[in-house]
Amino acid sequence: AEPSTPADPGQYLQGIVDGIGSCIQSLQTNFTGLIAGAGYFAQGDFVQAAQVWGLQPGQSIYLKAFYTDMTTPIIGDNVTPYSRGVTDGKRICQYILLPAAKAAAGAAIKGAANATQGPSSGGTTPKITGPGGNNPPQLPGGNGATPPQLPGGGTTSGTSPPTGNPPAVIPSTGNLPAVPGGTPTGTVPTGGAPGMGPVLAPIVEGTAPGTSPSVPLTGDALQNDLNDSPKVLGGKWIQLPSGPVQLGGFIDKGSFADVYNGNGGTVFKLSKTNPDTYGYGPASLAGQYDGYERLKGTGVQMPTVHEYQAGTANSPASLIADNATTKFPGFDPITPADFRTMTPAQQAAILQATNNLTNAIAREGYVLGDTNTGNIWYKSEGSTYQALLVDTDMVMTPAEVQVAMDNGTVPGGVVHFGLIVAKNPDFLSQPWTVESLTNVLNQGRANRFYGR
């Protein structure tokens, strides 16, 4: 699911800036770029935040993972939006910006050393630039010096949104000749009837794209809706490689796929391709299918995957699986905010259930690479909990983990983020096993629950 917007974004933004600034003073950094990146981050634009903070392509997935864990503070905890922003800013600095700067500096030193021996392609320190090389990049509605104004006030400002009412709907200037019953008749001349603008033919029931199996939504129109406005697809007919299908109601907007009700207690998952997916949308559904097949029959509780279809030029990748809510009553997601309201005994029971699940996967020779706490749901059983794996993507072999890390793929970035939040980012530089990596990633899950 998509992360929520923090309460009082202006104060939260100022907290992020102060939190990052308090730990990054030892580095030479562009303070204007720092503010701009914080503004993008607070708005949920992780690609732009990563760019202006000088991160490598794809590292925006780390920022999104942090933001997903950052929900509205619990009432009664005396946590203000500003103090929460300071804490989150320090975490971003410590776990992402400083390691990235250290890596870039190392690459620059290596490049300088190679330069003494002749031309080299050594690395350089990341430079904060925008289109055309301006520094920092110009922000929407601003001049590059400050992020756009956020709702709810705060200490940063930019150009305010335009005031006034939106343009009125342009009224029709004429009518088609009518017959009894009000049905248009006759032929409309090219360009429209006299005194009218261009006229579209009346839509007959079942002929508009998505209203019937004979004219399903397909191609760019379908993919654009999945990327930008998935709710409008509820109840529509869409084209899949196997043929047209009718979606049920919209359920959830995920990071890599949108989810809709299916038939008989199932859900449809349809891949997205917008920039925030980093090109991984279709592959995420293939990964869920592969993970389910690997764990089927092992005793790991998870929804059944009934069908997977790879995407085509005209159709998204799709997955049909059991609806976890209806097929596994009593299991629910537990957010970090929920976790922090629990008693210490309940928290320990949740972590034990998590360890039991991931250790069962490790006994089959696999690592659950994604430490997103929302991928596992829980059911209370007295003083203990059962765990349900609702997202089976990134059930990886040791070789797959190593290749993903070496190639910098999305799964590699997700594993690396798990190591970062476990405060052991260099763990894979030493000999390791499925069991030892699972233990470290479980520490990362615990830290995400606690907000450490």
C-alpha positions as MATLAB code, in Angstrom:
seq = 'AEPSTPADPGQYLQGIVDGIGSCIQSLQTNFTGLIAGAGYFAQGDFVQAAQVWGLQPGQSIYLKAFYTDMTTPIIGDNVTPYSRGVTDGKRICQYILLPAAKAAAGAAIKGAANATQGPSSGGTTPKITGPGGNNPPQLPGGNGATPPQLPGGGTTSGTSPPTGNPPAVIPSTGNLPAVPGGTPTGTVPTGGAPGMGPVLAPIVEGTAPGTSPSVPLTGDALQNDLNDSPKVLGGKWIQLPSGPVQLGGFIDKGSFADVYNGNGGTVFKLSKTNPDTYGYGPASLAGQYDGYERLKGTGVQMPTVHEYQAGTANSPASLIADNATTKFPGFDPITPADFRTMTPAQQAAILQATNNLTNAIAREGYVLGDTNTGNIWYKSEGSTYQALLVDTDMVMTPAEVQVAMDNGTVPGGVVHFGLIVAKNPDFLSQPWTVESLTNVLNQGRANRFYGR';
ca = [
       0.000    0.000    0.000;
       1.004    3.577   -0.529;
       2.392    5.442    2.495;
       0.316    8.107    4.200;
       1.124   11.814    4.116;
       2.545   13.098    7.418;
       0.362   15.399    9.515;
       1.414   19.088    9.271;
       3.806   18.593    6.328;
       5.398   22.036    6.771;
       6.700   21.274   10.273;
       7.639   17.748    9.218;
       9.657   19.136    6.292;
      11.510   21.558    8.572;
      12.280   18.659   10.908;
      13.748   16.597    8.064;
      15.982   19.514    7.012;
      17.209   20.082   10.582;
      17.669   16.359   11.203;
      19.765   15.844    8.074;
      21.682   19.079    8.649;
      22.641   18.104   12.213;
      24.478   14.979   11.054;
      25.849   16.081    7.703;
      27.882   19.105    8.841;
      31.095   17.200    8.278;
      30.367   16.995    4.563;
      30.537   19.744    1.978;
      26.958   19.905    0.826;
      24.693   22.348   -0.954;
      22.174   23.498    1.667;
      19.711   24.666   -0.972;
      19.825   21.199   -2.503;
      19.308   19.728    0.962;
      16.092   21.744    1.388;
      14.924   20.918   -2.124;
      15.457   17.207   -1.574;
      13.632   17.351    1.743;
      10.715   19.052    0.011;
      10.511   16.333   -2.614;
      10.803   13.638    0.066;
       8.018   15.136    2.194;
       5.779   15.140   -0.902;
       6.568   11.498   -1.665;
       8.602   12.211   -4.835;
      11.483    9.860   -4.075;
      12.992    9.866   -7.577;
      13.525   13.643   -7.487;
      14.684   13.575   -3.856;
      17.325   10.991   -4.729;
      18.449   13.065   -7.710;
      18.983   16.334   -5.863;
      20.644   14.560   -2.931;
      23.175   13.033   -5.311;
      22.128    9.407   -4.866;
      22.711    6.818   -7.553;
      19.836    5.807   -9.875;
      17.609    3.301   -8.120;
      18.569    4.387   -4.596;
      15.251    6.238   -4.410;
      13.828    2.844   -3.443;
      15.605    3.280   -0.082;
      13.856    6.602    0.438;
      10.487    5.088   -0.412;
      11.086    2.239    2.031;
      11.868    4.742    4.794;
       8.780    6.806    3.954;
       6.577    3.705    4.015;
       7.586    3.146    7.642;
       6.822    6.756    8.570;
       3.146    6.918    9.528;
       1.323    9.573   11.494;
       2.592    9.622   15.115;
       0.381    7.905   17.667;
      -1.792   10.230   19.708;
      -0.496   10.434   23.270;
       3.136    9.738   22.369;
       4.002   13.468   22.515;
       5.654   13.149   19.109;
       5.224   16.356   17.117;
       5.514   16.454   13.300;
       8.703   18.503   13.724;
      10.386   16.058   16.155;
       9.361   13.146   13.964;
      10.905   14.931   10.961;
      14.157   15.442   12.874;
      14.302   11.735   13.725;
      13.527   10.692   10.160;
      16.049   13.189    8.778;
      18.797   11.755   10.969;
      17.921    8.214    9.821;
      18.011    9.255    6.152;
      21.362   10.936    6.687;
      22.914    8.104    8.690;
      21.673    5.184    6.608;
      21.535    6.635    3.085;
      23.252   10.000    2.479;
      26.455    9.404    4.467;
      27.051    5.866    3.076;
      26.398    7.175   -0.446;
      28.824   10.049    0.070;
      31.423    7.642    1.482;
      31.075    5.351   -1.524;
      31.287    8.291   -3.924;
      34.367    9.633   -2.179;
      36.009    6.226   -2.402;
      35.261    6.085   -6.113;
      36.699    9.586   -6.558;
      39.910    8.638   -4.733;
      40.247    5.527   -6.862;
      39.704    7.574   -9.994;
      42.344   10.110   -8.948;
      44.829    7.326   -8.262;
      44.196    5.792  -11.671;
      44.563    9.207  -13.305;
      48.244    9.307  -12.301;
      48.785    6.306  -14.571;
      46.808    7.595  -17.535;
      43.192    8.082  -18.591;
      40.690    6.402  -16.316;
      36.935    5.978  -15.951;
      37.115    6.318  -12.170;
      34.120    7.614  -10.248;
      33.411   11.185   -9.242;
      31.663   12.771   -6.318;
      27.935   13.098   -7.049;
      26.930   16.585   -8.152;
      23.522   18.031   -7.387;
      22.241   19.327  -10.689;
      18.970   19.731  -12.473;
      17.995   19.943  -16.134;
      20.538   21.932  -18.109;
      23.073   21.725  -15.294;
      21.437   24.299  -13.025;
      22.195   23.849   -9.355;
      19.892   23.020   -7.646;
      17.138   21.820  -10.006;
      14.217   24.208  -10.361;
      11.244   23.065   -8.324;
       7.662   23.160   -9.543;
       6.119   26.437   -8.463;
       9.397   27.855   -7.151;
      12.759   29.274   -8.128;
      15.021   26.405   -7.047;
      15.868   27.999   -3.722;
      12.950   26.583   -1.770;
      10.614   23.627   -2.244;
       7.031   24.235   -3.288;
       4.715   25.388   -0.530;
       3.217   22.511    1.398;
      -0.278   22.383    2.845;
      -0.590   23.016    6.554;
       1.925   25.856    6.881;
       5.508   25.375    8.046;
       8.609   27.470    7.693;
       9.374   26.832    4.034;
       7.608   28.569    1.234;
       7.427   28.774   -2.503;
       5.014   30.036   -5.040;
       1.460   29.650   -3.817;
      -0.985   27.773   -5.995;
      -3.163   29.917   -8.261;
      -6.315   31.264   -6.711;
      -9.787   31.483   -8.146;
     -12.246   29.001   -9.530;
     -11.409   26.466  -12.231;
     -12.725   27.222  -15.731;
     -16.385   26.467  -16.116;
     -17.463   23.625  -18.324;
     -18.033   24.999  -21.830;
     -21.762   24.700  -22.574;
     -23.026   23.112  -25.733;
     -23.967   25.648  -28.412;
     -26.454   23.524  -30.253;
     -28.378   20.266  -30.348;
     -28.661   17.404  -32.766;
     -32.037   17.075  -34.487;
     -34.264   15.044  -32.196;
     -36.863   12.381  -32.823;
     -39.547   11.216  -30.414;
     -37.861    9.825  -27.328;
     -34.944   12.213  -27.607;
     -32.679    9.942  -29.700;
     -30.298   11.885  -32.002;
     -30.807   11.173  -35.681;
     -29.380   12.233  -38.985;
     -25.773   12.664  -40.070;
     -23.613   15.287  -38.416;
     -21.420   17.084  -40.960;
     -17.651   16.797  -40.570;
     -16.531   19.281  -37.950;
     -19.965   19.513  -36.347;
     -23.361   20.957  -37.178;
     -23.735   24.695  -37.976;
     -23.268   26.800  -34.855;
     -21.672   23.932  -32.904;
     -18.212   22.774  -32.011;
     -17.071   19.301  -33.136;
     -19.597   16.645  -32.099;
     -18.743   13.104  -31.049;
     -21.078   10.276  -31.975;
     -23.315    9.292  -29.051;
     -21.907    6.468  -26.926;
     -24.020    3.347  -27.183;
     -24.065    1.045  -24.141;
     -21.284   -1.505  -24.411;
     -19.194    0.325  -27.018;
     -17.077    2.556  -24.755;
     -13.712    0.930  -23.940;
     -13.970   -1.130  -20.772;
     -17.774   -1.454  -20.737;
     -18.034   -4.894  -22.343;
     -15.847   -7.907  -23.196;
     -16.043   -6.965  -26.873;
     -14.279   -3.632  -26.254;
     -11.985   -4.106  -23.244;
      -9.502   -1.470  -22.152;
      -6.096   -2.266  -23.568;
      -2.681   -0.840  -24.402;
      -1.584    2.593  -23.198;
      -5.067    3.585  -22.013;
      -5.147    0.615  -19.624;
      -1.563    1.042  -18.426;
      -1.987    4.782  -17.857;
      -5.022    4.138  -15.649;
      -3.100    1.522  -13.666;
      -0.241    3.970  -13.168;
      -2.177    7.148  -12.454;
      -5.834    6.490  -11.570;
      -6.328    2.820  -10.674;
      -9.639    3.360   -8.891;
     -11.430    4.122  -12.187;
     -10.771    0.556  -13.386;
     -13.013   -1.065  -10.765;
     -15.741   -2.990  -12.612;
     -14.159   -2.425  -16.042;
     -13.351   -5.019  -18.679;
      -9.635   -5.188  -19.489;
      -7.547   -7.140  -21.968;
      -5.169   -9.812  -20.685;
      -3.103  -12.135  -22.905;
      -5.629  -14.947  -22.307;
      -8.583  -12.719  -23.188;
     -10.826  -10.040  -21.669;
     -11.678  -10.164  -17.956;
     -13.874   -7.988  -15.765;
     -12.271   -6.538  -12.653;
     -14.095   -6.303   -9.353;
     -13.824   -3.329   -7.031;
     -10.528   -1.575   -6.401;
      -8.728   -2.776   -3.230;
      -5.250   -1.316   -2.988;
      -2.598    0.763   -4.741;
       0.680   -1.059   -4.222;
       4.245   -0.064   -4.997;
       4.539   -2.293   -8.060;
       0.971   -3.450   -8.782;
      -2.658   -2.481   -8.233;
      -5.089   -4.919   -6.603;
      -8.756   -5.591   -7.461;
     -11.405   -8.056   -6.340;
     -11.761  -11.174   -8.476;
     -14.204  -14.064   -8.499;
     -14.600  -16.709   -5.785;
     -12.553  -15.032   -3.071;
      -9.615  -14.107   -5.299;
      -7.833  -10.896   -6.207;
      -6.329   -9.588   -9.443;
      -2.891   -7.984   -9.232;
      -1.940   -5.891  -12.285;
       1.555   -4.508  -12.840;
       2.413   -0.801  -12.960;
       5.120    0.857  -15.062;
       5.378    4.422  -13.707;
       8.813    5.768  -12.652;
       8.302    4.869   -8.978;
       8.357    1.158   -9.926;
      11.949    1.456  -11.236;
      10.922   -0.866  -14.101;
      10.171   -3.684  -11.652;
       6.358   -3.824  -11.824;
       5.963   -6.838  -14.149;
       8.938   -8.629  -12.570;
       7.408   -8.263   -9.109;
       4.414  -10.391  -10.130;
       6.674  -12.968  -11.759;
       8.617  -13.008   -8.473;
       5.443  -13.604   -6.468;
       4.558  -16.553   -8.685;
       8.076  -18.020   -8.421;
       8.134  -17.528   -4.640;
       4.788  -19.271   -4.235;
       5.944  -22.215   -6.355;
       9.117  -22.528   -4.284;
       7.303  -22.545   -0.958;
       4.216  -24.547   -1.958;
       3.849  -27.606    0.249;
       6.471  -26.493    2.778;
       4.048  -25.534    5.538;
       4.607  -21.789    5.099;
       1.190  -20.128    5.313;
       0.467  -18.005    2.237;
      -2.418  -17.301   -0.178;
      -2.673  -19.692   -3.124;
      -1.530  -18.267   -6.453;
      -3.896  -19.577   -9.127;
      -2.553  -17.970  -12.296;
       0.225  -15.748  -13.576;
       0.421  -14.162  -17.026;
       3.422  -12.229  -18.312;
       2.665   -8.811  -19.738;
       2.591   -7.904  -23.426;
       2.632   -4.657  -25.402;
      -1.143   -4.406  -24.912;
      -1.614   -6.016  -21.483;
      -0.034   -5.654  -18.038;
       1.423   -8.613  -16.203;
      -1.250  -10.174  -14.008;
      -1.569  -12.503  -11.054;
      -4.693  -14.164   -9.609;
      -4.357  -15.217   -5.971;
      -6.524  -15.920   -2.960;
      -7.848  -12.862   -1.159;
      -5.927  -13.018    2.124;
      -8.673  -11.150    3.988;
     -11.422  -13.668    3.124;
      -9.346  -16.863    2.958;
      -7.413  -16.225    6.169;
      -9.861  -14.616    8.633;
      -8.253  -13.144   11.724;
      -4.973  -12.293   10.002;
      -4.203   -8.591    9.724;
      -1.222   -6.403    8.829;
       0.553   -4.758   11.746;
       2.144   -1.433   10.923;
       5.114   -0.024   12.831;
       2.667    2.449   14.403;
       0.456   -0.455   15.551;
       3.484   -2.340   16.837;
       4.584    0.565   19.040;
       1.239    0.549   20.883;
       1.631   -3.107   21.897;
       2.930   -4.411   25.191;
       6.533   -5.683   25.282;
       5.201   -9.264   25.484;
       3.067   -8.770   22.379;
       5.959   -7.170   20.515;
       8.199  -10.107   21.377;
       5.502  -12.530   20.177;
       5.202  -10.683   16.850;
       8.954  -10.821   16.293;
       9.023  -14.507   17.237;
       6.272  -15.278   14.697;
       8.266  -13.352   12.076;
      11.403  -15.339   12.884;
       9.495  -18.632   12.758;
       8.210  -17.804    9.269;
      11.515  -16.623    7.808;
      13.426  -19.511    9.426;
      11.001  -21.974    7.822;
      11.816  -20.357    4.468;
      15.545  -20.573    5.251;
      15.234  -24.303    5.954;
      14.112  -24.705    2.343;
      17.306  -22.978    1.177;
      15.795  -19.530    0.504;
      16.057  -16.016    1.922;
      13.057  -13.692    2.182;
      14.879  -10.654    0.842;
      12.239   -7.968    1.390;
      12.065   -6.624    4.964;
       8.840   -4.664    4.346;
       6.789   -5.360    7.469;
       3.551   -5.176    5.454;
       4.411   -8.381    3.570;
       3.618  -10.501    6.646;
       0.231  -10.521    8.404;
      -0.426  -11.803   11.915;
      -3.161  -13.570   13.866;
      -3.344  -13.618   17.652;
      -3.405  -17.075   19.253;
      -3.549  -16.382   22.980;
      -0.086  -15.268   24.008;
       1.451  -16.102   20.610;
       0.926  -15.091   16.987;
       0.745  -16.929   13.682;
       2.374  -15.347   10.620;
       1.037  -15.307    7.046;
       3.263  -14.416    4.065;
       0.996  -12.312    1.826;
       3.670  -11.262   -0.699;
       5.916  -14.081   -1.936;
       8.209  -11.942   -4.119;
      11.965  -12.036   -3.437;
      12.099  -15.588   -2.072;
      15.695  -15.890   -3.235;
      18.520  -18.413   -3.424;
      21.974  -17.341   -2.182;
      23.197  -17.114   -5.787;
      20.249  -14.882   -6.712;
      20.981  -12.594   -3.758;
      24.605  -12.216   -4.821;
      23.786  -11.560   -8.476;
      21.101   -9.026   -7.524;
      23.545   -7.182   -5.261;
      26.320   -7.233   -7.854;
      24.054   -5.998  -10.651;
      22.243   -3.363   -8.613;
      18.763   -4.653   -9.460;
      15.647   -3.724   -7.482;
      15.788   -6.975   -5.440;
      19.451   -6.222   -4.733;
      18.540   -2.741   -3.559;
      15.782   -4.122   -1.348;
      18.146   -6.625    0.293;
      20.750   -3.907    0.756;
      18.181   -1.645    2.391;
      17.353   -4.469    4.808;
      21.034   -4.660    5.727;
      21.171   -0.882    6.160;
      18.272   -0.781    8.614;
      19.793   -3.790   10.390;
      22.863   -1.521   10.823;
      25.020   -4.111    9.077;
      25.323   -2.775    5.491;
      28.573   -4.634    4.700;
      27.353   -8.027    5.913;
      27.605   -9.692    2.487;
      31.287   -8.770    2.138;
      32.115  -11.698    4.456;
      31.226  -15.392    4.200;
      27.530  -15.896    4.920;
      24.810  -18.517    4.822;
      21.079  -18.497    4.231;
      20.567  -18.737    7.989;
      22.964  -15.943    8.924;
      21.553  -13.569    6.285;
      18.021  -14.389    7.449;
      18.995  -13.484   11.019;
      20.405  -10.118    9.940;
      17.343   -9.296    7.829;
      15.115  -10.227   10.773;
      17.010   -7.644   12.813;
      16.200   -5.186   10.052;
      12.508   -6.071   10.309;
      12.617   -5.546   14.055;
      14.309   -2.162   13.631;
      11.643   -1.111   11.117;
       8.924   -2.083   13.593;
      10.571   -0.173   16.435;
      11.592    2.782   14.226;
      15.257    2.480   15.178;
];
